[in-house]
């Protein structure tokens, strides 16, 4: 589940994996998604997790940002 934060407006989510292989696959797919959508969130990761923060262009989440986060969720569902 994405957590909405204020100041600055953003959504954040932490994705956890059972091993580094799945973390690596997720990161590769996220890289491809970011390039195809020209959206580049802040990403942090370790051997078994990836944290993603999407900052809003405006004060509220846009449809583009909602769709982007849903696509990330879909990638996670496929890999986990």
mmJSON file of the N, C-alpha and C atoms, coordinates in Angstrom:
{"data_MODEL":{"atom_site":{
"group_PDB":["ATOM","ATOM","ATOM","ATOM","ATOM","ATOM","ATOM","ATOM","ATOM","ATOM","ATOM","ATOM","ATOM","ATOM","ATOM","ATOM","ATOM","ATOM","ATOM","ATOM","ATOM","ATOM","ATOM","ATOM","ATOM","ATOM","ATOM","ATOM","ATOM","ATOM","ATOM","ATOM","ATOM","ATOM","ATOM","ATOM","ATOM","ATOM","ATOM","ATOM","ATOM","ATOM","ATOM","ATOM","ATOM","ATOM","ATOM","ATOM","ATOM","ATOM","ATOM","ATOM","ATOM","ATOM","ATOM","ATOM","ATOM","ATOM","ATOM","ATOM","ATOM","ATOM","ATOM","ATOM","ATOM","ATOM","ATOM","ATOM","ATOM","ATOM","ATOM","ATOM","ATOM","ATOM","ATOM","ATOM","ATOM","ATOM","ATOM","ATOM","ATOM","ATOM","ATOM","ATOM","ATOM","ATOM","ATOM","ATOM","ATOM","ATOM","ATOM","ATOM","ATOM","ATOM","ATOM","ATOM","ATOM","ATOM","ATOM","ATOM","ATOM","ATOM","ATOM","ATOM","ATOM","ATOM","ATOM","ATOM","ATOM","ATOM","ATOM","ATOM","ATOM","ATOM","ATOM","ATOM","ATOM","ATOM","ATOM","ATOM","ATOM","ATOM","ATOM","ATOM","ATOM","ATOM","ATOM","ATOM","ATOM","ATOM","ATOM","ATOM","ATOM","ATOM","ATOM","ATOM","ATOM","ATOM","ATOM","ATOM","ATOM","ATOM","ATOM","ATOM","ATOM","ATOM","ATOM","ATOM","ATOM","ATOM","ATOM","ATOM","ATOM","ATOM","ATOM","ATOM","ATOM","ATOM","ATOM","ATOM","ATOM","ATOM","ATOM","ATOM","ATOM","ATOM","ATOM","ATOM","ATOM","ATOM","ATOM","ATOM","ATOM","ATOM","ATOM","ATOM","ATOM","ATOM","ATOM","ATOM","ATOM","ATOM","ATOM","ATOM","ATOM","ATOM","ATOM","ATOM","ATOM","ATOM","ATOM","ATOM","ATOM","ATOM","ATOM","ATOM","ATOM","ATOM","ATOM","ATOM","ATOM","ATOM","ATOM","ATOM","ATOM","ATOM","ATOM","ATOM","ATOM","ATOM","ATOM","ATOM","ATOM","ATOM","ATOM","ATOM","ATOM","ATOM","ATOM","ATOM","ATOM","ATOM","ATOM","ATOM","ATOM","ATOM","ATOM","ATOM","ATOM","ATOM","ATOM","ATOM","ATOM","ATOM","ATOM","ATOM","ATOM","ATOM","ATOM","ATOM"],
"id":[1,2,3,4,5,6,7,8,9,10,11,12,13,14,15,16,17,18,19,20,21,22,23,24,25,26,27,28,29,30,31,32,33,34,35,36,37,38,39,40,41,42,43,44,45,46,47,48,49,50,51,52,53,54,55,56,57,58,59,60,61,62,63,64,65,66,67,68,69,70,71,72,73,74,75,76,77,78,79,80,81,82,83,84,85,86,87,88,89,90,91,92,93,94,95,96,97,98,99,100,101,102,103,104,105,106,107,108,109,110,111,112,113,114,115,116,117,118,119,120,121,122,123,124,125,126,127,128,129,130,131,132,133,134,135,136,137,138,139,140,141,142,143,144,145,146,147,148,149,150,151,152,153,154,155,156,157,158,159,160,161,162,163,164,165,166,167,168,169,170,171,172,173,174,175,176,177,178,179,180,181,182,183,184,185,186,187,188,189,190,191,192,193,194,195,196,197,198,199,200,201,202,203,204,205,206,207,208,209,210,211,212,213,214,215,216,217,218,219,220,221,222,223,224,225,226,227,228,229,230,231,232,233,234,235,236,237,238,239,240],
"type_symbol":["N","C","C","N","C","C","N","C","C","N","C","C","N","C","C","N","C","C","N","C","C","N","C","C","N","C","C","N","C","C","N","C","C","N","C","C","N","C","C","N","C","C","N","C","C","N","C","C","N","C","C","N","C","C","N","C","C","N","C","C","N","C","C","N","C","C","N","C","C","N","C","C","N","C","C","N","C","C","N","C","C","N","C","C","N","C","C","N","C","C","N","C","C","N","C","C","N","C","C","N","C","C","N","C","C","N","C","C","N","C","C","N","C","C","N","C","C","N","C","C","N","C","C","N","C","C","N","C","C","N","C","C","N","C","C","N","C","C","N","C","C","N","C","C","N","C","C","N","C","C","N","C","C","N","C","C","N","C","C","N","C","C","N","C","C","N","C","C","N","C","C","N","C","C","N","C","C","N","C","C","N","C","C","N","C","C","N","C","C","N","C","C","N","C","C","N","C","C","N","C","C","N","C","C","N","C","C","N","C","C","N","C","C","N","C","C","N","C","C","N","C","C","N","C","C","N","C","C","N","C","C","N","C","C","N","C","C","N","C","C"],
"label_atom_id":["N","CA","C","N","CA","C","N","CA","C","N","CA","C","N","CA","C","N","CA","C","N","CA","C","N","CA","C","N","CA","C","N","CA","C","N","CA","C","N","CA","C","N","CA","C","N","CA","C","N","CA","C","N","CA","C","N","CA","C","N","CA","C","N","CA","C","N","CA","C","N","CA","C","N","CA","C","N","CA","C","N","CA","C","N","CA","C","N","CA","C","N","CA","C","N","CA","C","N","CA","C","N","CA","C","N","CA","C","N","CA","C","N","CA","C","N","CA","C","N","CA","C","N","CA","C","N","CA","C","N","CA","C","N","CA","C","N","CA","C","N","CA","C","N","CA","C","N","CA","C","N","CA","C","N","CA","C","N","CA","C","N","CA","C","N","CA","C","N","CA","C","N","CA","C","N","CA","C","N","CA","C","N","CA","C","N","CA","C","N","CA","C","N","CA","C","N","CA","C","N","CA","C","N","CA","C","N","CA","C","N","CA","C","N","CA","C","N","CA","C","N","CA","C","N","CA","C","N","CA","C","N","CA","C","N","CA","C","N","CA","C","N","CA","C","N","CA","C","N","CA","C","N","CA","C","N","CA","C","N","CA","C","N","CA","C","N","CA","C","N","CA","C","N","CA","C","N","CA","C"],
"label_alt_id":[null,null,null,null,null,null,null,null,null,null,null,null,null,null,null,null,null,null,null,null,null,null,null,null,null,null,null,null,null,null,null,null,null,null,null,null,null,null,null,null,null,null,null,null,null,null,null,null,null,null,null,null,null,null,null,null,null,null,null,null,null,null,null,null,null,null,null,null,null,null,null,null,null,null,null,null,null,null,null,null,null,null,null,null,null,null,null,null,null,null,null,null,null,null,null,null,null,null,null,null,null,null,null,null,null,null,null,null,null,null,null,null,null,null,null,null,null,null,null,null,null,null,null,null,null,null,null,null,null,null,null,null,null,null,null,null,null,null,null,null,null,null,null,null,null,null,null,null,null,null,null,null,null,null,null,null,null,null,null,null,null,null,null,null,null,null,null,null,null,null,null,null,null,null,null,null,null,null,null,null,null,null,null,null,null,null,null,null,null,null,null,null,null,null,null,null,null,null,null,null,null,null,null,null,null,null,null,null,null,null,null,null,null,null,null,null,null,null,null,null,null,null,null,null,null,null,null,null,null,null,null,null,null,null,null,null,null,null,null,null],
"label_comp_id":["UNK","UNK","UNK","UNK","UNK","UNK","UNK","UNK","UNK","UNK","UNK","UNK","UNK","UNK","UNK","UNK","UNK","UNK","UNK","UNK","UNK","UNK","UNK","UNK","UNK","UNK","UNK","UNK","UNK","UNK","UNK","UNK","UNK","UNK","UNK","UNK","UNK","UNK","UNK","UNK","UNK","UNK","UNK","UNK","UNK","UNK","UNK","UNK","UNK","UNK","UNK","UNK","UNK","UNK","UNK","UNK","UNK","UNK","UNK","UNK","UNK","UNK","UNK","UNK","UNK","UNK","UNK","UNK","UNK","UNK","UNK","UNK","UNK","UNK","UNK","UNK","UNK","UNK","UNK","UNK","UNK","UNK","UNK","UNK","UNK","UNK","UNK","UNK","UNK","UNK","UNK","UNK","UNK","UNK","UNK","UNK","UNK","UNK","UNK","UNK","UNK","UNK","UNK","UNK","UNK","UNK","UNK","UNK","UNK","UNK","UNK","UNK","UNK","UNK","UNK","UNK","UNK","UNK","UNK","UNK","UNK","UNK","UNK","UNK","UNK","UNK","UNK","UNK","UNK","UNK","UNK","UNK","UNK","UNK","UNK","UNK","UNK","UNK","UNK","UNK","UNK","UNK","UNK","UNK","UNK","UNK","UNK","UNK","UNK","UNK","UNK","UNK","UNK","UNK","UNK","UNK","UNK","UNK","UNK","UNK","UNK","UNK","UNK","UNK","UNK","UNK","UNK","UNK","UNK","UNK","UNK","UNK","UNK","UNK","UNK","UNK","UNK","UNK","UNK","UNK","UNK","UNK","UNK","UNK","UNK","UNK","UNK","UNK","UNK","UNK","UNK","UNK","UNK","UNK","UNK","UNK","UNK","UNK","UNK","UNK","UNK","UNK","UNK","UNK","UNK","UNK","UNK","UNK","UNK","UNK","UNK","UNK","UNK","UNK","UNK","UNK","UNK","UNK","UNK","UNK","UNK","UNK","UNK","UNK","UNK","UNK","UNK","UNK","UNK","UNK","UNK","UNK","UNK","UNK","UNK","UNK","UNK","UNK","UNK","UNK"],
"label_asym_id":["A","A","A","A","A","A","A","A","A","A","A","A","A","A","A","A","A","A","A","A","A","A","A","A","A","A","A","A","A","A","A","A","A","A","A","A","A","A","A","A","A","A","A","A","A","A","A","A","A","A","A","A","A","A","A","A","A","A","A","A","A","A","A","A","A","A","A","A","A","A","A","A","A","A","A","A","A","A","A","A","A","A","A","A","A","A","A","A","A","A","A","A","A","A","A","A","A","A","A","A","A","A","A","A","A","A","A","A","A","A","A","A","A","A","A","A","A","A","A","A","A","A","A","A","A","A","A","A","A","A","A","A","A","A","A","A","A","A","A","A","A","A","A","A","A","A","A","A","A","A","A","A","A","A","A","A","A","A","A","A","A","A","A","A","A","A","A","A","A","A","A","A","A","A","A","A","A","A","A","A","A","A","A","A","A","A","A","A","A","A","A","A","A","A","A","A","A","A","A","A","A","A","A","A","A","A","A","A","A","A","A","A","A","A","A","A","A","A","A","A","A","A","A","A","A","A","A","A","A","A","A","A","A","A","A","A","A","A","A","A"],
"label_entity_id":["1","1","1","1","1","1","1","1","1","1","1","1","1","1","1","1","1","1","1","1","1","1","1","1","1","1","1","1","1","1","1","1","1","1","1","1","1","1","1","1","1","1","1","1","1","1","1","1","1","1","1","1","1","1","1","1","1","1","1","1","1","1","1","1","1","1","1","1","1","1","1","1","1","1","1","1","1","1","1","1","1","1","1","1","1","1","1","1","1","1","1","1","1","1","1","1","1","1","1","1","1","1","1","1","1","1","1","1","1","1","1","1","1","1","1","1","1","1","1","1","1","1","1","1","1","1","1","1","1","1","1","1","1","1","1","1","1","1","1","1","1","1","1","1","1","1","1","1","1","1","1","1","1","1","1","1","1","1","1","1","1","1","1","1","1","1","1","1","1","1","1","1","1","1","1","1","1","1","1","1","1","1","1","1","1","1","1","1","1","1","1","1","1","1","1","1","1","1","1","1","1","1","1","1","1","1","1","1","1","1","1","1","1","1","1","1","1","1","1","1","1","1","1","1","1","1","1","1","1","1","1","1","1","1","1","1","1","1","1","1"],
"label_seq_id":[1,1,1,2,2,2,3,3,3,4,4,4,5,5,5,6,6,6,7,7,7,8,8,8,9,9,9,10,10,10,11,11,11,12,12,12,13,13,13,14,14,14,15,15,15,16,16,16,17,17,17,18,18,18,19,19,19,20,20,20,21,21,21,22,22,22,23,23,23,24,24,24,25,25,25,26,26,26,27,27,27,28,28,28,29,29,29,30,30,30,31,31,31,32,32,32,33,33,33,34,34,34,35,35,35,36,36,36,37,37,37,38,38,38,39,39,39,40,40,40,41,41,41,42,42,42,43,43,43,44,44,44,45,45,45,46,46,46,47,47,47,48,48,48,49,49,49,50,50,50,51,51,51,52,52,52,53,53,53,54,54,54,55,55,55,56,56,56,57,57,57,58,58,58,59,59,59,60,60,60,61,61,61,62,62,62,63,63,63,64,64,64,65,65,65,66,66,66,67,67,67,68,68,68,69,69,69,70,70,70,71,71,71,72,72,72,73,73,73,74,74,74,75,75,75,76,76,76,77,77,77,78,78,78,79,79,79,80,80,80],
"pdbx_PDB_ins_code":[null,null,null,null,null,null,null,null,null,null,null,null,null,null,null,null,null,null,null,null,null,null,null,null,null,null,null,null,null,null,null,null,null,null,null,null,null,null,null,null,null,null,null,null,null,null,null,null,null,null,null,null,null,null,null,null,null,null,null,null,null,null,null,null,null,null,null,null,null,null,null,null,null,null,null,null,null,null,null,null,null,null,null,null,null,null,null,null,null,null,null,null,null,null,null,null,null,null,null,null,null,null,null,null,null,null,null,null,null,null,null,null,null,null,null,null,null,null,null,null,null,null,null,null,null,null,null,null,null,null,null,null,null,null,null,null,null,null,null,null,null,null,null,null,null,null,null,null,null,null,null,null,null,null,null,null,null,null,null,null,null,null,null,null,null,null,null,null,null,null,null,null,null,null,null,null,null,null,null,null,null,null,null,null,null,null,null,null,null,null,null,null,null,null,null,null,null,null,null,null,null,null,null,null,null,null,null,null,null,null,null,null,null,null,null,null,null,null,null,null,null,null,null,null,null,null,null,null,null,null,null,null,null,null,null,null,null,null,null,null],
"Cartn_x":[0.838,0.0,0.888,0.538,1.266,0.822,1.777,1.499,1.648,0.584,0.627,1.201,2.121,2.796,2.667,2.796,2.775,4.157,4.344,5.51,6.848,7.261,6.582,5.58,4.579,3.558,4.181,3.878,4.474,3.738,4.013,3.596,4.844,4.805,5.955,5.47,6.325,6.033,7.34,7.335,8.476,8.027,8.814,8.55,9.588,9.142,10.067,10.057,11.25,11.449,12.148,11.993,12.598,14.077,14.54,15.963,16.39,17.705,18.243,17.87,17.727,17.368,16.051,15.068,13.777,13.876,14.676,14.894,15.51,16.486,17.171,16.219,15.379,14.391,13.437,12.976,12.065,12.735,13.978,14.7,14.87,15.147,15.308,14.0,12.893,11.594,11.196,11.513,11.228,12.053,13.306,14.158,13.519,13.058,12.424,11.14,10.33,9.097,9.407,10.369,10.738,11.166,11.976,12.436,11.281,10.354,9.239,8.248,8.095,7.146,7.804,9.134,9.897,9.536,9.394,9.14,10.241,10.9,12.048,11.895,11.281,11.085,12.397,12.383,13.514,13.415,14.525,14.547,15.714,15.425,16.477,16.281,17.364,17.202,18.302,18.003,18.954,18.815,19.377,19.358,17.948,17.036,15.694,14.574,14.851,13.79,14.099,13.024,13.137,12.15,12.62,11.761,11.613,10.37,10.121,9.316,9.768,9.061,8.766,7.492,7.064,6.608,7.33,6.962,5.943,4.935,3.868,4.338,3.871,4.14,3.391,2.182,1.345,1.042,0.133,-0.18,-0.866,-1.56,-2.279,-1.774,-1.995,-1.57,-2.358,-1.661,-2.291,-2.642,-3.436,-3.775,-2.528,-1.576,-0.331,0.429,0.509,1.209,0.466,-0.864,-1.669,-1.423,-1.444,-1.235,0.175,1.15,2.542,2.694,2.112,2.217,1.485,0.378,-0.342,0.504,1.201,2.078,3.218,3.735,4.762,4.182,2.968,2.299,2.128,1.771,1.594,2.907,3.993,5.318,5.623,5.389,5.639,4.808,3.532,2.646,3.147,3.723,4.227,5.513,6.36,7.674,7.687,6.938,7.04,6.791],
"Cartn_y":[-1.176,0.0,1.247,2.192,3.45,4.356,5.039,5.991,7.395,8.199,9.578,10.463,11.339,12.24,13.677,14.602,16.03,16.631,17.781,18.626,17.939,17.654,17.893,16.776,17.078,16.076,14.913,13.69,12.496,11.252,10.136,8.824,7.962,7.052,6.188,4.759,3.83,2.429,1.645,0.659,-0.252,-1.628,-2.198,-3.522,-4.487,-5.603,-6.57,-7.873,-8.491,-9.691,-10.759,-12.011,-13.113,-13.307,-12.748,-12.884,-11.775,-11.645,-10.585,-10.766,-11.999,-12.238,-11.555,-11.673,-11.029,-9.513,-9.036,-7.595,-7.052,-7.759,-7.342,-7.333,-8.359,-8.401,-7.214,-6.927,-5.806,-4.496,-4.301,-3.074,-2.931,-4.032,-3.993,-3.575,-4.156,-3.802,-2.363,-1.908,-0.522,0.429,0.09,0.9,1.051,-0.055,-0.006,0.827,0.675,1.45,2.946,3.298,4.715,5.324,4.605,5.111,5.25,4.289,4.343,5.457,5.772,6.813,8.174,8.19,9.408,9.988,9.084,9.441,8.779,9.563,9.043,9.32,8.367,8.543,8.348,8.689,8.373,6.901,6.185,4.747,4.441,3.667,3.143,1.634,0.891,-0.556,-1.209,-2.427,-3.291,-4.669,-5.656,-6.991,-7.574,-7.161,-7.744,-6.712,-5.466,-4.457,-3.379,-2.7,-1.511,-0.495,0.718,1.818,2.801,3.184,4.111,5.302,6.497,7.734,8.482,8.786,9.544,10.92,11.951,13.317,13.824,14.541,15.053,16.294,16.421,17.622,18.824,18.552,19.601,19.212,19.904,19.651,18.3,17.809,16.534,15.551,14.281,13.241,13.363,13.244,13.316,11.915,11.853,10.555,9.852,10.613,10.036,9.353,10.017,9.452,8.255,8.306,7.161,5.95,6.162,5.07,4.5,5.368,4.942,4.064,4.477,3.672,2.34,2.335,1.078,0.132,0.658,-0.171,-0.763,0.007,-0.518,-1.655,-1.466,-2.525,-3.791,-3.618,-4.776,-5.527,-4.803,-5.447,-6.231,-5.62,-6.289,-7.566,-7.499,-8.672,-9.822,-9.486,-10.512,-11.148,-10.382,-10.862,-11.495,-10.919,-11.382,-12.846],
"Cartn_z":[0.0,0.0,0.0,-0.82,-0.914,0.23,0.839,1.911,1.372,1.539,1.067,2.171,1.786,2.722,2.228,3.17,2.837,3.055,2.472,2.735,2.521,1.336,0.071,-0.241,-1.055,-1.405,-2.179,-1.701,-2.311,-1.835,-2.518,-2.036,-1.919,-0.951,-0.692,-0.482,-0.864,-0.599,-0.512,0.372,0.519,0.023,-0.86,-1.429,-0.875,-0.327,0.264,-0.522,-0.631,-1.428,-0.603,-1.021,-0.269,-0.576,-1.711,-2.038,-3.005,-3.157,-4.0,-5.473,-5.926,-7.335,-7.687,-6.801,-7.055,-6.929,-5.986,-5.857,-7.144,-7.673,-8.892,-10.092,-10.214,-11.307,-11.213,-10.006,-9.786,-10.202,-9.775,-10.118,-11.634,-12.302,-13.763,-14.438,-13.987,-14.573,-14.246,-13.045,-12.671,-13.539,-13.786,-14.657,-16.038,-16.605,-17.923,-17.901,-16.836,-16.71,-16.622,-15.797,-15.641,-16.972,-17.698,-19.001,-19.981,-19.983,-20.94,-20.603,-19.323,-18.895,-18.684,-18.706,-18.429,-17.059,-16.084,-14.685,-13.874,-13.037,-12.298,-10.801,-10.087,-8.647,-7.89,-6.618,-5.753,-5.38,-5.498,-5.227,-4.294,-3.259,-2.397,-2.341,-2.138,-2.107,-1.299,-0.881,-0.204,-0.812,-0.188,-0.782,-0.883,0.014,-0.007,0.075,-0.304,-0.316,-1.339,-1.759,-2.603,-2.049,-1.799,-1.38,-2.523,-2.808,-3.918,-3.395,-3.754,-3.421,-4.717,-4.921,-6.093,-5.615,-5.998,-5.649,-6.658,-6.181,-7.044,-7.794,-9.009,-9.794,-9.212,-8.653,-8.063,-6.627,-5.987,-4.574,-4.351,-5.367,-5.259,-6.301,-6.028,-6.973,-8.276,-9.378,-10.698,-11.183,-12.224,-12.826,-13.341,-13.87,-14.371,-13.231,-12.084,-10.933,-10.35,-10.367,-9.908,-10.801,-12.089,-13.039,-12.916,-12.757,-12.602,-11.365,-10.242,-9.021,-9.175,-9.917,-10.161,-11.007,-11.992,-12.817,-11.989,-11.039,-10.135,-9.294,-8.787,-8.015,-8.85,-10.114,-11.005,-11.199,-11.351,-11.478,-10.211,-9.06,-7.783,-7.66,-8.006,-7.926,-8.781,-9.909,-10.83,-10.311,-9.634,-9.225,-7.843,-6.918,-5.524,-5.423],
"occupancy":[1.0,1.0,1.0,1.0,1.0,1.0,1.0,1.0,1.0,1.0,1.0,1.0,1.0,1.0,1.0,1.0,1.0,1.0,1.0,1.0,1.0,1.0,1.0,1.0,1.0,1.0,1.0,1.0,1.0,1.0,1.0,1.0,1.0,1.0,1.0,1.0,1.0,1.0,1.0,1.0,1.0,1.0,1.0,1.0,1.0,1.0,1.0,1.0,1.0,1.0,1.0,1.0,1.0,1.0,1.0,1.0,1.0,1.0,1.0,1.0,1.0,1.0,1.0,1.0,1.0,1.0,1.0,1.0,1.0,1.0,1.0,1.0,1.0,1.0,1.0,1.0,1.0,1.0,1.0,1.0,1.0,1.0,1.0,1.0,1.0,1.0,1.0,1.0,1.0,1.0,1.0,1.0,1.0,1.0,1.0,1.0,1.0,1.0,1.0,1.0,1.0,1.0,1.0,1.0,1.0,1.0,1.0,1.0,1.0,1.0,1.0,1.0,1.0,1.0,1.0,1.0,1.0,1.0,1.0,1.0,1.0,1.0,1.0,1.0,1.0,1.0,1.0,1.0,1.0,1.0,1.0,1.0,1.0,1.0,1.0,1.0,1.0,1.0,1.0,1.0,1.0,1.0,1.0,1.0,1.0,1.0,1.0,1.0,1.0,1.0,1.0,1.0,1.0,1.0,1.0,1.0,1.0,1.0,1.0,1.0,1.0,1.0,1.0,1.0,1.0,1.0,1.0,1.0,1.0,1.0,1.0,1.0,1.0,1.0,1.0,1.0,1.0,1.0,1.0,1.0,1.0,1.0,1.0,1.0,1.0,1.0,1.0,1.0,1.0,1.0,1.0,1.0,1.0,1.0,1.0,1.0,1.0,1.0,1.0,1.0,1.0,1.0,1.0,1.0,1.0,1.0,1.0,1.0,1.0,1.0,1.0,1.0,1.0,1.0,1.0,1.0,1.0,1.0,1.0,1.0,1.0,1.0,1.0,1.0,1.0,1.0,1.0,1.0,1.0,1.0,1.0,1.0,1.0,1.0,1.0,1.0,1.0,1.0,1.0,1.0],
"B_iso_or_equiv":[0.0,0.0,0.0,0.0,0.0,0.0,0.0,0.0,0.0,0.0,0.0,0.0,0.0,0.0,0.0,0.0,0.0,0.0,0.0,0.0,0.0,0.0,0.0,0.0,0.0,0.0,0.0,0.0,0.0,0.0,0.0,0.0,0.0,0.0,0.0,0.0,0.0,0.0,0.0,0.0,0.0,0.0,0.0,0.0,0.0,0.0,0.0,0.0,0.0,0.0,0.0,0.0,0.0,0.0,0.0,0.0,0.0,0.0,0.0,0.0,0.0,0.0,0.0,0.0,0.0,0.0,0.0,0.0,0.0,0.0,0.0,0.0,0.0,0.0,0.0,0.0,0.0,0.0,0.0,0.0,0.0,0.0,0.0,0.0,0.0,0.0,0.0,0.0,0.0,0.0,0.0,0.0,0.0,0.0,0.0,0.0,0.0,0.0,0.0,0.0,0.0,0.0,0.0,0.0,0.0,0.0,0.0,0.0,0.0,0.0,0.0,0.0,0.0,0.0,0.0,0.0,0.0,0.0,0.0,0.0,0.0,0.0,0.0,0.0,0.0,0.0,0.0,0.0,0.0,0.0,0.0,0.0,0.0,0.0,0.0,0.0,0.0,0.0,0.0,0.0,0.0,0.0,0.0,0.0,0.0,0.0,0.0,0.0,0.0,0.0,0.0,0.0,0.0,0.0,0.0,0.0,0.0,0.0,0.0,0.0,0.0,0.0,0.0,0.0,0.0,0.0,0.0,0.0,0.0,0.0,0.0,0.0,0.0,0.0,0.0,0.0,0.0,0.0,0.0,0.0,0.0,0.0,0.0,0.0,0.0,0.0,0.0,0.0,0.0,0.0,0.0,0.0,0.0,0.0,0.0,0.0,0.0,0.0,0.0,0.0,0.0,0.0,0.0,0.0,0.0,0.0,0.0,0.0,0.0,0.0,0.0,0.0,0.0,0.0,0.0,0.0,0.0,0.0,0.0,0.0,0.0,0.0,0.0,0.0,0.0,0.0,0.0,0.0,0.0,0.0,0.0,0.0,0.0,0.0,0.0,0.0,0.0,0.0,0.0,0.0],
"pdbx_formal_charge":[null,null,null,null,null,null,null,null,null,null,null,null,null,null,null,null,null,null,null,null,null,null,null,null,null,null,null,null,null,null,null,null,null,null,null,null,null,null,null,null,null,null,null,null,null,null,null,null,null,null,null,null,null,null,null,null,null,null,null,null,null,null,null,null,null,null,null,null,null,null,null,null,null,null,null,null,null,null,null,null,null,null,null,null,null,null,null,null,null,null,null,null,null,null,null,null,null,null,null,null,null,null,null,null,null,null,null,null,null,null,null,null,null,null,null,null,null,null,null,null,null,null,null,null,null,null,null,null,null,null,null,null,null,null,null,null,null,null,null,null,null,null,null,null,null,null,null,null,null,null,null,null,null,null,null,null,null,null,null,null,null,null,null,null,null,null,null,null,null,null,null,null,null,null,null,null,null,null,null,null,null,null,null,null,null,null,null,null,null,null,null,null,null,null,null,null,null,null,null,null,null,null,null,null,null,null,null,null,null,null,null,null,null,null,null,null,null,null,null,null,null,null,null,null,null,null,null,null,null,null,null,null,null,null,null,null,null,null,null,null],
"auth_seq_id":[1,1,1,2,2,2,3,3,3,4,4,4,5,5,5,6,6,6,7,7,7,8,8,8,9,9,9,10,10,10,11,11,11,12,12,12,13,13,13,14,14,14,15,15,15,16,16,16,17,17,17,18,18,18,19,19,19,20,20,20,21,21,21,22,22,22,23,23,23,24,24,24,25,25,25,26,26,26,27,27,27,28,28,28,29,29,29,30,30,30,31,31,31,32,32,32,33,33,33,34,34,34,35,35,35,36,36,36,37,37,37,38,38,38,39,39,39,40,40,40,41,41,41,42,42,42,43,43,43,44,44,44,45,45,45,46,46,46,47,47,47,48,48,48,49,49,49,50,50,50,51,51,51,52,52,52,53,53,53,54,54,54,55,55,55,56,56,56,57,57,57,58,58,58,59,59,59,60,60,60,61,61,61,62,62,62,63,63,63,64,64,64,65,65,65,66,66,66,67,67,67,68,68,68,69,69,69,70,70,70,71,71,71,72,72,72,73,73,73,74,74,74,75,75,75,76,76,76,77,77,77,78,78,78,79,79,79,80,80,80],
"auth_comp_id":["UNK","UNK","UNK","UNK","UNK","UNK","UNK","UNK","UNK","UNK","UNK","UNK","UNK","UNK","UNK","UNK","UNK","UNK","UNK","UNK","UNK","UNK","UNK","UNK","UNK","UNK","UNK","UNK","UNK","UNK","UNK","UNK","UNK","UNK","UNK","UNK","UNK","UNK","UNK","UNK","UNK","UNK","UNK","UNK","UNK","UNK","UNK","UNK","UNK","UNK","UNK","UNK","UNK","UNK","UNK","UNK","UNK","UNK","UNK","UNK","UNK","UNK","UNK","UNK","UNK","UNK","UNK","UNK","UNK","UNK","UNK","UNK","UNK","UNK","UNK","UNK","UNK","UNK","UNK","UNK","UNK","UNK","UNK","UNK","UNK","UNK","UNK","UNK","UNK","UNK","UNK","UNK","UNK","UNK","UNK","UNK","UNK","UNK","UNK","UNK","UNK","UNK","UNK","UNK","UNK","UNK","UNK","UNK","UNK","UNK","UNK","UNK","UNK","UNK","UNK","UNK","UNK","UNK","UNK","UNK","UNK","UNK","UNK","UNK","UNK","UNK","UNK","UNK","UNK","UNK","UNK","UNK","UNK","UNK","UNK","UNK","UNK","UNK","UNK","UNK","UNK","UNK","UNK","UNK","UNK","UNK","UNK","UNK","UNK","UNK","UNK","UNK","UNK","UNK","UNK","UNK","UNK","UNK","UNK","UNK","UNK","UNK","UNK","UNK","UNK","UNK","UNK","UNK","UNK","UNK","UNK","UNK","UNK","UNK","UNK","UNK","UNK","UNK","UNK","UNK","UNK","UNK","UNK","UNK","UNK","UNK","UNK","UNK","UNK","UNK","UNK","UNK","UNK","UNK","UNK","UNK","UNK","UNK","UNK","UNK","UNK","UNK","UNK","UNK","UNK","UNK","UNK","UNK","UNK","UNK","UNK","UNK","UNK","UNK","UNK","UNK","UNK","UNK","UNK","UNK","UNK","UNK","UNK","UNK","UNK","UNK","UNK","UNK","UNK","UNK","UNK","UNK","UNK","UNK","UNK","UNK","UNK","UNK","UNK","UNK"],
"auth_asym_id":["A","A","A","A","A","A","A","A","A","A","A","A","A","A","A","A","A","A","A","A","A","A","A","A","A","A","A","A","A","A","A","A","A","A","A","A","A","A","A","A","A","A","A","A","A","A","A","A","A","A","A","A","A","A","A","A","A","A","A","A","A","A","A","A","A","A","A","A","A","A","A","A","A","A","A","A","A","A","A","A","A","A","A","A","A","A","A","A","A","A","A","A","A","A","A","A","A","A","A","A","A","A","A","A","A","A","A","A","A","A","A","A","A","A","A","A","A","A","A","A","A","A","A","A","A","A","A","A","A","A","A","A","A","A","A","A","A","A","A","A","A","A","A","A","A","A","A","A","A","A","A","A","A","A","A","A","A","A","A","A","A","A","A","A","A","A","A","A","A","A","A","A","A","A","A","A","A","A","A","A","A","A","A","A","A","A","A","A","A","A","A","A","A","A","A","A","A","A","A","A","A","A","A","A","A","A","A","A","A","A","A","A","A","A","A","A","A","A","A","A","A","A","A","A","A","A","A","A","A","A","A","A","A","A","A","A","A","A","A","A"],
"auth_atom_id":["N","CA","C","N","CA","C","N","CA","C","N","CA","C","N","CA","C","N","CA","C","N","CA","C","N","CA","C","N","CA","C","N","CA","C","N","CA","C","N","CA","C","N","CA","C","N","CA","C","N","CA","C","N","CA","C","N","CA","C","N","CA","C","N","CA","C","N","CA","C","N","CA","C","N","CA","C","N","CA","C","N","CA","C","N","CA","C","N","CA","C","N","CA","C","N","CA","C","N","CA","C","N","CA","C","N","CA","C","N","CA","C","N","CA","C","N","CA","C","N","CA","C","N","CA","C","N","CA","C","N","CA","C","N","CA","C","N","CA","C","N","CA","C","N","CA","C","N","CA","C","N","CA","C","N","CA","C","N","CA","C","N","CA","C","N","CA","C","N","CA","C","N","CA","C","N","CA","C","N","CA","C","N","CA","C","N","CA","C","N","CA","C","N","CA","C","N","CA","C","N","CA","C","N","CA","C","N","CA","C","N","CA","C","N","CA","C","N","CA","C","N","CA","C","N","CA","C","N","CA","C","N","CA","C","N","CA","C","N","CA","C","N","CA","C","N","CA","C","N","CA","C","N","CA","C","N","CA","C","N","CA","C","N","CA","C","N","CA","C","N","CA","C","N","CA","C","N","CA","C"],
"pdbx_PDB_model_num":[1,1,1,1,1,1,1,1,1,1,1,1,1,1,1,1,1,1,1,1,1,1,1,1,1,1,1,1,1,1,1,1,1,1,1,1,1,1,1,1,1,1,1,1,1,1,1,1,1,1,1,1,1,1,1,1,1,1,1,1,1,1,1,1,1,1,1,1,1,1,1,1,1,1,1,1,1,1,1,1,1,1,1,1,1,1,1,1,1,1,1,1,1,1,1,1,1,1,1,1,1,1,1,1,1,1,1,1,1,1,1,1,1,1,1,1,1,1,1,1,1,1,1,1,1,1,1,1,1,1,1,1,1,1,1,1,1,1,1,1,1,1,1,1,1,1,1,1,1,1,1,1,1,1,1,1,1,1,1,1,1,1,1,1,1,1,1,1,1,1,1,1,1,1,1,1,1,1,1,1,1,1,1,1,1,1,1,1,1,1,1,1,1,1,1,1,1,1,1,1,1,1,1,1,1,1,1,1,1,1,1,1,1,1,1,1,1,1,1,1,1,1,1,1,1,1,1,1,1,1,1,1,1,1,1,1,1,1,1,1]
}}}
